[in-house]
């Protein structure tokens, strides 16, 4: 079917949909359009959907044959890579105690990793074989959750060999990709409702491929950084490069701190798992996923927004709790920071859809069903604005600009961010002791101002800039109460705090339209 310019990014071809668009949704859209042209009907019968499901299953049969093969791989992996070879075992860094017996914990960890891979492999054989037959979504979801478990297992059991960590996490990511990313969500074709991808009243599509491309890239970068730190905590490497604070005086005390040891698993490893899900979920679903897969957008939003903010706050609180800085920890927080305003617009679109779908009576008016199966496309419009992702090599600037629609950069927030960075550096510039209250105020207060300023560059969160009013008052007044700083330091903090307060009052430019959310962009 030839591309038609009038359809913009609603074209059926891969150039318009993105090469990762699941075949099931392409097939369903094509069949839906044919039925609509022939009979004027917008609905497909269950038999039609089942026929398309079987057709899609044939097109992607290689995936379902790969699942039992990976099962065999996992059964043999512990014996191929020497999980039980004590000459290869390493201990976690910093003498940290793990959640099982100290005396036999290394051998036990190796045994648990072995059993995890072997049992997971046998289950993959069973459920992978079952998935060879169409219309068995439970088997595919079981294989997907096995992939999720294999991603977690090495940090839960503190895998004593690097090979076991690598094998388990790579196969885990492959399973997630093979079960729900490449073929699309299991059996979604049986209930998916087709329609244009732009939310009602919006000027752009927050689930377009350019919007998701930047989330995939930043999520992968965060994964690489967190994984590097996890390698040290798990004991596979004994040194981490830190060009600013040094390994012995900066990174090592942070990674082996009491705060880090307070968790039963590696906190860096947990961060790597979180980033794994974030960049993989960027591939999931169609450009209408804010409507067709609300559950996935909600889960993605939880990973990025509240968990991301928690991660950032924990990182920037290092000088308060540990009294040291870690270069790569700051890089991980810096990567996470722009992901929040870049993702929140998709969550807002999903929330608006849930409200409107409930009002219309989609899926019988059941919020629970709408959340898991999506709703109709009433009021949606075609996406004629987003550039094709395939054009990135020729027009990288155009694709990048489309990826940050929904963000704008008022000079007030930019200046507030610069003041926040200055506050973080002030204790060192003024010679304030790192363990004093004034130093904590500069480090933590400045970091929070930067966080609020950058997050509120997302237009749907612009109202949150008023948090900087409270932070400005705190930064201006607390130096005169706390100890450790000079008069000059206190005066400088006061000036910085007052400036942040004043800079937080103007709204700044608004460049896009957000449907029902427009009244809250003020």
C-alpha positions as CSV (number, residue, x, y, z in Angstrom):
1,X,0.0,0.0,0.0
2,X,1.7,3.2,-1.1
3,X,2.4,6.0,1.3
4,X,0.0,9.0,1.0
5,X,1.3,12.4,2.0
6,X,-2.1,13.4,3.5
7,X,-1.7,10.8,6.2
8,X,1.6,12.1,7.5
9,X,2.9,9.7,10.2
10,X,-0.3,7.6,10.1
11,X,1.1,6.0,6.9
12,X,1.2,2.2,7.0
13,X,4.8,1.9,5.9
14,X,7.7,1.4,8.4
15,X,8.9,4.9,7.6
16,X,5.8,6.4,9.1
17,X,5.3,4.0,11.9
18,X,8.9,3.4,12.9
19,X,10.7,0.1,12.3
20,X,9.8,-1.1,15.8
21,X,6.1,-0.8,15.3
22,X,4.6,-4.2,16.0
23,X,3.4,-6.1,13.0
24,X,0.2,-7.0,14.7
25,X,-0.8,-3.3,14.9
26,X,0.1,-2.7,11.3
27,X,-1.9,-5.7,10.1
28,X,-4.8,-4.7,12.3
29,X,-4.8,-1.1,11.0
30,X,-4.6,-2.2,7.4
31,X,-7.4,-4.7,7.8
32,X,-9.5,-2.1,9.7
33,X,-9.1,0.4,6.9
34,X,-10.1,-2.2,4.3
35,X,-13.2,-3.1,6.2
36,X,-14.1,0.5,6.7
37,X,-13.7,1.3,3.0
38,X,-15.8,-1.7,1.9
39,X,-18.6,-1.6,4.5
40,X,-18.3,1.7,6.4
41,X,-18.1,-0.4,9.6
42,X,-15.7,0.7,12.4
43,X,-15.9,-2.6,14.2
44,X,-14.2,-6.0,13.5
45,X,-15.8,-9.3,14.6
46,X,-14.0,-11.7,16.9
47,X,-13.4,-14.1,13.9
48,X,-11.7,-11.3,11.9
49,X,-9.5,-10.5,14.8
50,X,-8.6,-14.1,15.4
51,X,-7.8,-14.5,11.7
52,X,-5.4,-11.5,11.9
53,X,-3.9,-12.9,15.1
54,X,-3.1,-16.2,13.4
55,X,-1.7,-14.3,10.4
56,X,0.5,-12.2,12.7
57,X,1.7,-15.4,14.5
58,X,2.8,-16.9,11.2
59,X,4.8,-13.7,10.4
60,X,6.6,-13.8,13.7
61,X,6.9,-17.6,14.2
62,X,10.7,-17.3,14.5
63,X,10.2,-15.6,17.8
64,X,8.3,-18.4,19.4
65,X,10.8,-21.0,18.2
66,X,13.6,-18.9,19.8
67,X,12.0,-19.0,23.2
68,X,12.6,-22.8,23.8
69,X,16.0,-22.5,22.3
70,X,16.8,-19.8,25.0
71,X,15.4,-22.3,27.5
72,X,18.0,-24.9,26.5
73,X,20.7,-22.2,26.7
74,X,19.7,-21.2,30.2
75,X,19.6,-24.8,31.4
76,X,23.2,-25.4,30.2
77,X,24.6,-21.9,31.1
78,X,25.6,-22.6,34.7
79,X,27.7,-25.5,33.6
80,X,29.0,-23.8,30.5
81,X,30.2,-20.7,32.3
82,X,31.3,-22.3,35.6
83,X,28.9,-20.9,38.1
84,X,30.0,-23.5,40.6
85,X,33.7,-23.0,40.0
86,X,35.0,-21.5,43.3
87,X,38.1,-20.2,41.5
88,X,35.9,-17.7,39.7
89,X,33.9,-16.5,42.7
90,X,34.2,-12.9,43.9
91,X,32.9,-11.1,47.0
92,X,30.8,-7.9,47.1
93,X,32.7,-4.7,47.7
94,X,33.2,-3.0,51.0
95,X,32.8,-6.2,53.0
96,X,29.1,-5.7,52.8
97,X,27.0,-8.4,54.3
98,X,24.3,-9.9,52.1
99,X,21.0,-11.3,53.3
100,X,22.2,-14.9,53.8
101,X,24.8,-16.7,56.0
102,X,28.2,-15.0,56.1
103,X,30.2,-18.3,56.3
104,X,28.7,-20.1,53.3
105,X,27.2,-17.1,51.5
106,X,29.5,-17.3,48.4
107,X,28.7,-21.0,47.7
108,X,25.1,-20.4,48.4
109,X,25.0,-17.5,46.0
110,X,26.5,-19.7,43.3
111,X,23.9,-22.4,44.0
112,X,21.0,-20.0,43.9
113,X,22.2,-18.5,40.6
114,X,22.5,-22.0,39.2
115,X,19.1,-23.1,40.3
116,X,17.6,-19.8,39.1
117,X,19.0,-20.3,35.6
118,X,18.2,-24.0,35.4
119,X,14.6,-23.6,36.6
120,X,14.0,-20.6,34.4
121,X,15.4,-22.6,31.4
122,X,13.0,-25.5,32.0
123,X,10.0,-23.1,32.3
124,X,11.1,-21.4,29.1
125,X,11.1,-24.8,27.4
126,X,7.6,-25.5,28.5
127,X,6.0,-22.2,28.0
128,X,8.1,-21.4,24.9
129,X,6.8,-24.6,23.3
130,X,3.2,-23.7,24.2
131,X,3.6,-20.3,22.6
132,X,4.2,-22.0,19.2
133,X,0.4,-22.3,19.1
134,X,-1.5,-19.0,18.5
135,X,-3.8,-17.4,21.0
136,X,-1.8,-18.4,24.1
137,X,-1.1,-15.0,25.7
138,X,-0.6,-16.5,29.2
139,X,2.4,-18.5,28.0
140,X,4.0,-15.5,26.4
141,X,3.4,-13.4,29.5
142,X,5.0,-16.1,31.6
143,X,8.1,-16.0,29.3
144,X,8.2,-12.2,29.6
145,X,8.0,-12.4,33.4
146,X,10.8,-15.0,33.3
147,X,12.8,-12.3,31.5
148,X,12.0,-9.8,34.2
149,X,13.1,-12.3,36.9
150,X,16.4,-13.1,35.1
151,X,17.1,-9.3,35.0
152,X,16.6,-9.1,38.8
153,X,18.2,-12.4,39.8
154,X,21.9,-11.4,39.7
155,X,21.4,-8.5,42.1
156,X,19.0,-10.4,44.3
157,X,21.5,-13.3,44.7
158,X,24.6,-11.2,44.4
159,X,25.8,-13.3,41.5
160,X,29.4,-14.4,42.4
161,X,30.7,-14.4,38.8
162,X,30.6,-11.8,36.2
163,X,29.6,-14.4,33.6
164,X,26.4,-15.3,35.5
165,X,25.4,-11.6,35.8
166,X,26.0,-11.0,32.1
167,X,24.3,-14.1,30.9
168,X,21.2,-13.7,33.1
169,X,20.7,-10.0,32.3
170,X,21.2,-10.3,28.5
171,X,18.9,-13.3,28.2
172,X,16.4,-11.5,30.4
173,X,16.4,-8.5,28.1
174,X,16.1,-10.7,25.0
175,X,13.0,-12.4,26.5
176,X,11.3,-9.1,27.2
177,X,12.0,-8.0,23.6
178,X,10.9,-11.3,22.0
179,X,7.6,-11.6,23.9
180,X,6.2,-8.1,24.1
181,X,8.4,-5.6,22.1
182,X,9.0,-7.1,18.7
183,X,5.7,-9.0,18.2
184,X,3.6,-6.5,20.2
185,X,1.7,-7.1,23.4
186,X,0.3,-10.7,23.4
187,X,-3.2,-10.9,21.9
188,X,-3.6,-7.1,21.8
189,X,-5.0,-7.5,18.3
190,X,-8.1,-9.2,19.8
191,X,-9.3,-6.0,21.5
192,X,-7.2,-3.1,20.2
193,X,-9.3,-0.1,18.9
194,X,-7.7,1.7,15.9
195,X,-7.6,5.4,15.3
196,X,-5.4,8.5,14.8
197,X,-2.6,9.0,17.3
198,X,-2.8,12.7,18.4
199,X,-4.7,13.2,21.7
200,X,-7.8,15.5,21.4
201,X,-6.8,19.2,21.7
202,X,-3.1,18.5,21.6
203,X,-0.7,20.1,19.1
204,X,1.6,17.1,19.0
205,X,1.7,13.4,19.8
206,X,3.6,12.6,23.1
207,X,3.9,9.0,22.1
208,X,5.4,9.6,18.7
209,X,8.7,7.8,17.8
210,X,10.8,11.0,18.0
211,X,9.3,11.7,21.5
212,X,10.3,8.1,22.5
213,X,13.6,8.0,20.7
214,X,15.2,10.5,23.2
215,X,13.8,8.4,26.2
216,X,15.4,5.3,24.8
217,X,18.8,7.0,24.3
218,X,18.8,8.6,27.8
219,X,17.5,5.4,29.4
220,X,20.3,3.3,27.8
221,X,22.9,5.8,28.9
222,X,21.6,5.6,32.4
223,X,21.8,1.8,32.2
224,X,25.4,1.9,31.1
225,X,26.5,4.2,33.9
226,X,24.5,2.3,36.6
227,X,25.8,-1.1,35.4
228,X,29.4,0.2,35.6
229,X,28.8,1.1,39.3
230,X,27.1,-2.2,40.0
231,X,30.1,-4.1,38.7
232,X,32.1,-2.5,41.5
233,X,29.5,-3.2,44.2
234,X,29.1,-6.8,43.1
235,X,32.9,-7.3,43.2
236,X,33.6,-7.9,39.5
237,X,35.9,-4.8,39.3
238,X,37.9,-3.3,42.2
239,X,38.2,0.3,40.9
240,X,36.0,3.0,39.3
241,X,37.4,5.9,37.4
242,X,36.4,9.3,38.9
243,X,38.1,12.2,37.2
244,X,36.8,14.9,39.6
245,X,36.5,13.6,43.1
246,X,38.8,10.6,42.9
247,X,38.1,7.0,43.6
248,X,39.4,6.7,47.2
249,X,38.1,10.2,48.3
250,X,34.9,10.2,46.4
251,X,33.3,7.2,44.6
252,X,34.5,4.4,46.9
253,X,33.1,6.0,50.2
254,X,29.8,6.6,48.4
255,X,29.4,3.1,46.9
256,X,30.4,1.5,50.2
257,X,28.5,3.9,52.4
258,X,26.1,2.9,55.2
259,X,23.3,4.3,53.0
260,X,24.3,1.9,50.2
261,X,24.6,-1.0,52.6
262,X,21.2,-0.3,54.0
263,X,19.6,-2.1,51.1
264,X,19.7,-6.0,50.8
265,X,20.7,-5.6,47.2
266,X,23.1,-3.5,45.2
267,X,21.6,0.0,44.8
268,X,23.6,0.6,41.6
269,X,22.4,-2.8,40.4
270,X,18.8,-1.8,41.2
271,X,19.4,1.4,39.2
272,X,20.6,-0.6,36.2
273,X,17.5,-2.8,36.3
274,X,15.3,0.3,36.5
275,X,17.0,1.9,33.5
276,X,16.8,-1.5,31.7
277,X,13.0,-1.4,31.9
278,X,12.9,2.3,31.0
279,X,14.8,2.0,27.7
280,X,13.1,-1.2,26.7
281,X,9.7,0.2,27.4
282,X,10.5,3.1,25.1
283,X,10.2,0.6,22.2
284,X,6.9,-0.8,23.4
285,X,3.6,-0.1,21.6
286,X,2.4,2.1,18.8
287,X,2.3,5.9,18.5
288,X,-1.1,5.7,20.1
289,X,0.0,3.8,23.1
290,X,-1.1,6.6,25.5
291,X,-4.6,5.4,24.5
292,X,-4.2,1.8,23.6
293,X,-1.9,0.8,26.5
294,X,-2.6,3.1,29.5
295,X,-1.2,0.5,32.0
296,X,2.2,0.5,30.2
297,X,2.4,4.4,30.1
298,X,1.4,4.4,33.8
299,X,4.1,1.9,34.7
300,X,6.7,3.8,32.6
301,X,5.7,7.0,34.3
302,X,6.1,5.5,37.8
303,X,9.6,4.3,36.8
304,X,10.6,7.7,35.4
305,X,8.8,10.3,37.6
306,X,8.5,9.3,41.3
307,X,11.3,6.7,41.2
308,X,13.4,9.0,39.2
309,X,12.9,11.9,41.6
310,X,13.7,9.6,44.5
311,X,16.9,8.5,42.7
312,X,17.9,12.2,42.1
313,X,17.2,13.2,45.7
314,X,19.3,10.3,47.1
315,X,22.2,11.2,44.8
316,X,22.2,14.9,45.6
317,X,22.0,14.1,49.3
318,X,25.4,12.3,49.2
319,X,27.3,15.3,50.8
320,X,24.7,15.4,53.6
321,X,24.7,11.7,54.5
322,X,28.1,10.4,53.3
323,X,30.0,13.8,53.0
324,X,31.5,12.7,49.7
325,X,30.6,13.1,46.0
326,X,30.6,10.3,43.4
327,X,31.1,11.4,39.8
328,X,29.2,8.7,38.0
329,X,26.4,8.8,40.6
330,X,25.9,12.5,39.6
331,X,26.0,11.6,35.9
332,X,23.3,9.0,36.5
333,X,21.1,11.7,38.2
334,X,21.9,14.1,35.4
335,X,20.7,11.6,32.9
336,X,17.5,11.0,34.8
337,X,16.7,14.6,35.3
338,X,15.5,15.5,31.8
339,X,13.7,12.2,31.4
340,X,11.0,13.4,33.9
341,X,9.8,16.4,31.9
342,X,10.2,14.4,28.7
343,X,7.9,11.6,29.9
344,X,5.3,13.4,32.0
345,X,3.3,14.7,29.0
346,X,2.6,11.2,27.8
347,X,1.3,10.4,31.3
348,X,-0.9,13.4,31.2
349,X,-2.3,12.4,27.8
350,X,-3.0,8.9,29.2
351,X,-4.8,10.4,32.3
352,X,-6.9,12.6,30.1
353,X,-7.9,9.6,28.0
354,X,-8.9,7.6,31.0
355,X,-11.2,10.4,32.2
356,X,-12.8,10.9,28.8
357,X,-13.1,7.2,28.0
358,X,-14.9,6.7,31.3
359,X,-17.2,9.6,30.5
360,X,-18.0,8.1,27.1
361,X,-18.6,4.7,28.4
362,X,-15.8,2.9,26.6
363,X,-15.4,-0.7,27.6
364,X,-18.7,-0.5,29.5
365,X,-17.5,2.5,31.5
366,X,-15.1,0.3,33.5
367,X,-11.9,2.2,34.4
368,X,-10.2,-1.1,35.2
369,X,-10.9,-2.5,31.7
370,X,-9.9,0.8,30.0
371,X,-6.7,0.8,32.0
372,X,-5.7,-2.6,30.7
373,X,-7.2,-2.6,27.2
374,X,-7.4,1.0,26.2
375,X,-10.3,2.9,24.7
376,X,-11.6,4.5,21.5
377,X,-10.0,7.3,19.5
378,X,-12.9,9.8,19.7
379,X,-11.6,13.3,19.0
380,X,-8.1,12.2,18.1
381,X,-6.4,13.6,15.0
382,X,-3.8,12.5,12.5
383,X,-0.1,13.2,13.2
384,X,1.0,15.3,10.2
385,X,3.6,17.2,12.2
386,X,6.1,14.6,13.6
387,X,9.0,13.8,11.4
388,X,9.7,10.2,10.4
389,X,12.3,8.6,12.7
390,X,13.9,7.1,9.6
391,X,14.9,10.6,8.6
392,X,17.2,11.0,11.6
393,X,20.5,10.4,9.6
394,X,19.6,13.1,7.1
395,X,17.8,15.5,9.5
396,X,19.0,14.9,13.0
397,X,18.2,18.4,14.1
398,X,14.6,18.2,13.0
399,X,14.1,14.9,14.7
400,X,15.7,16.1,17.9
401,X,13.6,19.2,18.0
402,X,10.5,17.0,17.7
403,X,11.7,14.8,20.5
404,X,11.6,17.7,23.0
405,X,8.2,19.1,22.1
406,X,6.4,19.8,25.3
407,X,9.5,21.4,26.8
408,X,10.4,25.1,26.6
409,X,13.3,26.9,28.2
410,X,12.3,30.3,29.8
411,X,15.3,32.4,30.7
412,X,14.0,32.6,34.2
413,X,14.3,28.8,34.8
414,X,17.7,28.7,33.0
415,X,19.1,31.4,35.3
416,X,17.5,29.7,38.4
417,X,19.3,26.5,37.3
418,X,22.6,28.3,37.0
419,X,22.1,29.8,40.5
420,X,21.4,26.4,41.8
421,X,24.7,25.1,40.3
422,X,26.5,28.0,41.9
423,X,25.0,27.2,45.3
424,X,26.3,23.6,45.0
425,X,29.8,24.9,44.4
426,X,29.7,27.7,47.0
427,X,30.8,25.7,50.0
428,X,34.1,24.8,48.3
429,X,34.6,28.3,46.9
430,X,34.1,29.9,50.4
431,X,36.0,27.1,52.2
432,X,33.0,26.0,54.2
433,X,33.5,22.6,55.9
434,X,31.7,19.8,54.1
435,X,30.1,18.5,57.3
436,X,28.7,21.9,58.4
437,X,25.1,23.0,58.1
438,X,25.9,25.8,55.7
439,X,27.6,23.4,53.4
440,X,24.6,21.0,53.5
441,X,22.3,24.0,52.6
442,X,24.5,24.9,49.6
443,X,24.9,21.4,48.3
444,X,21.3,20.1,48.9
445,X,19.4,23.4,48.4
446,X,21.3,24.2,45.2
447,X,20.7,20.7,43.8
448,X,16.9,20.9,44.6
449,X,16.7,24.3,42.9
450,X,18.3,22.8,39.8
451,X,16.0,19.8,39.9
452,X,12.8,21.9,40.2
453,X,13.9,24.3,37.5
454,X,14.8,21.6,34.9
455,X,11.7,19.5,35.7
456,X,9.4,22.6,35.3
457,X,10.9,23.2,31.8
458,X,8.3,20.6,30.9
459,X,5.3,22.8,30.2
460,X,2.7,20.4,31.8
461,X,4.7,20.8,35.0
462,X,5.3,24.5,34.8
463,X,3.1,25.2,37.8
464,X,5.7,23.3,40.0
465,X,8.1,26.2,39.6
466,X,6.5,27.7,42.8
467,X,8.4,25.1,44.8
468,X,11.5,27.2,44.1
469,X,9.8,30.0,46.0
470,X,10.0,27.9,49.1
471,X,13.5,26.8,48.3
472,X,14.5,30.4,47.7
473,X,13.2,31.5,51.1
474,X,15.0,28.6,52.8
475,X,18.3,29.4,51.0
476,X,18.0,33.1,51.9
477,X,17.2,32.7,55.6
478,X,18.8,29.5,56.9
479,X,22.5,30.6,56.5
480,X,21.9,33.1,59.3
481,X,20.7,30.3,61.6
482,X,23.1,27.4,60.6
483,X,26.8,27.3,61.4
484,X,29.9,26.9,59.4
485,X,29.8,29.8,57.0
486,X,31.1,33.4,57.0
487,X,29.1,36.6,56.8
488,X,30.1,36.9,53.1
489,X,28.8,33.3,52.5
490,X,25.5,34.1,54.3
491,X,25.0,37.3,52.3
492,X,25.7,35.5,49.0
493,X,23.2,32.8,49.9
494,X,20.6,35.4,50.7
495,X,21.0,37.2,47.4
496,X,20.9,33.8,45.5
497,X,17.7,32.8,47.4
498,X,15.9,36.1,46.7
499,X,16.8,35.9,43.0
500,X,15.5,32.3,42.8
501,X,12.3,33.4,44.5
502,X,11.7,36.2,42.0
503,X,12.7,34.1,39.0
504,X,10.1,31.5,40.0
505,X,7.1,33.9,39.6
506,X,6.8,34.4,35.8
507,X,5.4,31.4,33.9
508,X,7.5,31.7,30.9
509,X,6.7,30.8,27.3
510,X,4.1,28.1,26.4
511,X,4.7,26.6,23.0
512,X,2.2,23.7,22.8
513,X,-1.4,22.8,23.4
514,X,-2.4,20.1,25.9
515,X,-6.2,19.6,25.6
516,X,-7.9,19.4,29.0
517,X,-4.5,20.1,30.7
518,X,-4.1,23.6,29.2
519,X,-5.8,25.5,32.2
520,X,-3.1,24.0,34.5
521,X,-0.2,25.3,32.4
522,X,0.0,28.7,34.2
